[in-house]
Amino acid sequence: MCAAGCAFNPQSAKINPNVEVAAADIGKGVTVAFRVVDERASKSLGNRGAALGKAAEISSADDVAVVVHTRIAEGLRKKGFTVTDYDESASPRFSVEVRSLEYGTSVGFWTGGVKVQSAIKGVAVRDGKVFERMYRSDKEHRVVVVPGAGKNEQWINETLADVLAQVFDDVGLFRHMAGQ
């Protein structure tokens, strides 16, 4: 991936997943209490190299939980829900846990690998009934040279967007919150 003597510089990735959410009226104006909690063990996204140990760190320029909250709240509104602050006694309520957003590298003979993983868990509660699901995305890219900051940021955002798209494609989740 890199000839001897390469220097890796730390990177700060802008977290900005592009998620298209089709407008729908499945929510029918139902008010849902909503929150996002960052449950990741480390706020680091990963490191840019593996040949001689971990190289320069990739960090987030943004609070991942805030970005995920903004994107999901926007999507809930497009699905016809009214979104309010989380309240443990509210029904329905929807809690999202960011479980992972990780960037890692591996070394091969001719090429190297970049693996980006993302996972979030959604828990919706309505009238004491729980709907719980894990949404995951794993993407691996084979590379000859170490990707630059722009490509790394693109791959991180694509993986997070994929997980968010899975949430918005989950009709069962929205029916549960809408009481259907």
Secondary structure, 3 states (H helix, E strand, C coil): CCCCCCCCCCEEECCCCCCCCCCCCCCCCCEEEEEEEECCCCCCCEECCCCCCCCCEEEECCCHHHHHHHHHHHHHHHCCCEEEECCCCCCCEEEEEEEEEEEEEEECCCCEEEEEEEEEEEEEEECCEEEEEEEEEEEEEEECCCCCHHHHHHHHHHHHHHHHHHHHCCHHHHHHHHCC
